[in-house]
Amino acid sequence: MYRVNRILRGAFFGVVVGDALGGPVESMTAEEIKGKYGVFKEITGGGRQGLEPGEWTDDTRMTLDVARGILANPAYPLEEIGHNFLRWYQSGPRDIGTTTRESIGNYMKTGNWREASRKTAQTLNKMDSNGGLMRTLPVSLGYWQDMQKIAKWAAEICLMTHYSYDSATCCIFYNLLVRLAGNGGDKRQMVSRALELTDGYCSEMSILPSKFFWHIIRSVQKGARPVAPRGNSLDTLAASVQAFLNNQNFEDTLVDVVSRGEDTDTAGCITGGLAGTYYGFEAIPQRWLKAIRDSEDIEDICRLFEAYWRHKGLSA
């Protein structure tokens, strides 16, 4: 069970550490971060949201909502996840993305998540923001034994609020990559294999991403210039994968992606989840772990997933 614990805790604590590291510098440019901090590598608090040191954002909150929904009903998690989203929304969160807010509001009028997200797409005329991607990691952990289910539920959960094939494809690719990362090995081979699998599953599900999706991921593989994680799924995913490929430990990977500026909490969140799965819980710096507020919520979800994996007979 050591490996199971290492992966699960690495993944979930990777998410929250990345979120808490990136939150205070959200919306700053790389130049502004460097000018203020030099090398930004400590969990400081502050920033646009006025965060306490170690406080996490809506990225982690919604990740936990997805995780609990999958555990409550793995055969069809959308209803439970939706209930969790509604409870969070009605609690008056400090920060909530425009697309997510619109889609939840539309769901409260229609009672149908897909109809709600389609209506949001018509209203906003732009649905490729990274709000679906930021919360998606639990899909890989919930359906670890079945790549096809990983792809299916990654897309379905994204499309609840973000009706965009590019966003759905980013979620599919990310979760497949996290799953492969759990086995260790050569990172570039993982990215190539995740691309192959994503292509196949997207074809099966008639999800047709734009050519830009393939271009941006392949350009990352070939060592393109650093991508800044702006608020859309494609740039955020590209920056995350780029940092994962170009660094050799958890801390350097997170420092790299957060130092690029822009949507740093989401970039930190998804990169932390990926790197935490690959390097394991023990690779996360202790000073970052000690800084996390409300860490018992993360411990609880790790324990629940460990019990779920035991029930499934999983040994990673």
N, C-alpha and C positions, 0 to 999 in steps of 0.2 A: 504493500500500500504506500510505500514511501514515494514511488514515482507518481502515483495518483495524487497524493497530497502536494507534491512538488509542482505538478502541472496546474492543478486547480487553484492553489493559493498563488502561484506565480501569475496566472491569468487574471484573477479577480483583483489581487493587490496591485498588479501591474496597471490595471485600468485606473484604480483610484489614485495611485501615486502619480501617474502621468497627468491625470486631471488636476490634482492638487498642485503639481509643479507648474503646469501650464496656465491655470486659471488666473493668477495674478498678472500675467503679461499678455493676456488676451487682447487683441486689437492693436497691440504695439507692433511696429515694424522691426525687422532684424537689426536695423541700424539704431533704433531707439533702445532696444534691449541691450545691445552692446555698449551704447553710450552710457546707460544708467548703471549696468551691473558688471560690465566686462564679460566674463564667462558666466552665464546664468545657470547655476547648478544647485540652488537651495530653495526649499519650500518657504516662501516668504509671507504669503498673505497680501492683502491689499488689492490693487488693480481696479478695473472698471466696475466690478461687482462689490468691492469692499470686503473681500474674503478674509476670514481669520486664517492664520497660518495652519495649513493642513486641512482646511475646509474644502469639500468637494462640491461640484456643480451639478446641473441638470444632466450632464453626460453620465455620471455615475448613478444618479438617481434612476434614470430611465433604464440603464443597464440592469440594475437590480430588479426593476419592474418586469423586464423581459425574462430575467432568470427565474423569478418566482412564478411567472405565468407558465413557463415551460414545465417547471416541476409540478405545478398544480394539475396540468393536463397536457402531457407531452403528445398525445394523439391529435389534439386540436387546441393549441395554446392561445389562439387569437382572442377568444372571449375573455380569458383570465387576464391576458396582457392588457387588453382594452380596459377592463375594470381597474387595473392598477394605474394606467395612464389617467383615467378619469379622477381617481382619488387624489393623485398627485396634482393634477390641474386644479381641482377644487380646493386644494390646500393653500393656494395662493403662492406658488413658487416665486423666488426672487427673479429668476431668469427663465425664459422659455422662448425657443426659436419661433419665428414668424410662421413658418410652414406648419410646424407641430401645433402651434396655438390655433391656427385657422382650421386644421383638420379635426382637432378635438372638438372645437366649437361646431363644426359642420356635423360631426358624428352625433352630438347632442341634439341636433335638429332632425337627422335622418335615421339614426339607429343602425347605420351600415357603414363600416369602416372604408370599404373600397369606394362606395359612392361618395363618402365624405372627402376622401383624398382626391378623387376626380374633380369634385367641385372646387376644392382648393386649387388644383392645377389650372382650372378655367379662370379662377379669380386672380391668381398671382402670375399666371403665364410663365412660371419658372419653378421647377420642382426638384432641381438637382442639388439642393443644399444638403449638408452632411448630417442632418438630424436623424436620418435612418441609420446611417453608418455608425454614429457615435455609440449607439446602444446595442449593437448587433452581436457582440462577442459571445454571449451565452448560447447562441444557436449551435456553435461548433461543439461546445461542452455538453449540451443537452442531447445531441444526436451523434455523438462521437463514433459510434459503430457504423453509421450509415451516411456515406457521402451524398447520396441522392436526397435524403431527408434534410441534410445540412443545407443543400442548395435550395430546396423547396421552401423551407421555413425561413431562411435568410431573406428570400425574395418576398414572401407573403407578409412577414412582419414589417419589412421596410415599407411595402406598399400600403400598409394601414394608414400612414400619414404622408408619405412621399411618393406620389404617383409618377415615378420616373424610372424608365428602364435602365438608364445609366446608374442611378442610385441603387436600384435593386441588384444590378450586376456587380457593382462595387461591394455590396454586402455579401453576395455569393462568393466572389473571389476572396475577400478578406477571411471569411469563415473557413473556406477550404484551405487557405494558407495557414491559418491558425491550427487547423487539424493536422496538417502535414508538419508544422513546426513542433508539435508534440512528440514526433518521432525523432527529432534531432536530424543531423546530417547537413549536407551542403545547402546553403540558403538559396543560391541562384537556381539550383535544380528544383528546389521547392517552388519557387516563383514560376518557373517554366511549367511544372506539373500542374500547379494551381490554375494557370492560364488555360492549359489543355482541358482540364476538367470543367472549368467555367464555360468554355466555348461549347462543350458537349451538352452540359445541363441547360444552358441558355437556349440552345437549339431545341432541346426536348420540351422546354416550357414555353416556347415561342416568345421568349424575351429577347428583343433585338436591340442591343446597345449600339450607340453610335460608333463610327470608326475611330473617333477620338479616344474612346476608352482603350482600345487596343494600342493605339499609337502612344498614349501617355504611359501605359504600363511597360510597353516594350522599350520606350525611350529611357525609362528608369533603369531597365536591365542593362542597357548599353552605356550607362554612366553619363547621362545627361547632366546639365547644370542643376544645382539644387533647386527644387520646387518649393515654393512657399505654400503652406497649407491654408489657402483662402477658404471661404465658407462653403465651397461646393465639394461634392463627394469625390470627384476625380482628382482635384489638386490635393485634397487631404489624404486620400489613399496613396497617391504617388509619393508625396512627401514621407509618409509613414514607411512605405516599402523601401524607399531610397535610404532612409536613415537605418533601417533594419539591415540592409545589404552592406552599407558602407562602414559599419562599426562592429566591434568584436566583443562588446559586453553591454549589459543592460543600461548602466549609467550613461555611458557615452552615447548610446542610441537615443535615450530620452533627451539628453542635453542637446544633441544635434537637432532633433525635430522641433523642440520647443524654442530653440534659439533662432529659428527661421521666422518667428513672429506670426502675425495674423491670427488664425483661429487655433490658438495654442492649447486650449484645454481639450478640444476634440482631438487634435493631432496627438497630444500627449496621452490621451485616453486610449485611442485605438493602437498607438504604437506600444504603449505600456502593456496592453493585453497580449499583443503578438510577441513582443520581446520577453515578457514574463512567462509565456507558455514555452518558448524556445529555451531560455536560459535557466528557468526555474525560480522558485520563490527565494532560494538562498542567494541568488544573484542581485536581488533588490537591495540597495544600500540601507543599512539599519537606521541611519539618521533620517531617511525619508519615511520609513515605516513608523518610526517613533513619533513623527510629526503629524501623522494622520489623525484627524478627529473622527469620532464615532466609528472607530475601527471594528467595534463589536458587530456592526451591521454586516461588514464584509466577512468577518469570521463566521457569522451565522450562515451566510449563503454558501461559504466554502464547506461547512459541515453538512449542510443539506445536500449539496452536490456530491460530496463524498459518499453519503449514505445512498444516494441515487445510483452512483456508479457501482457501489457494492451490490446493490439489488440487481443491477444489470450484469453482474459478473465481470465488470471491466477492470483491467489492470494496466491500462494505457499502453 
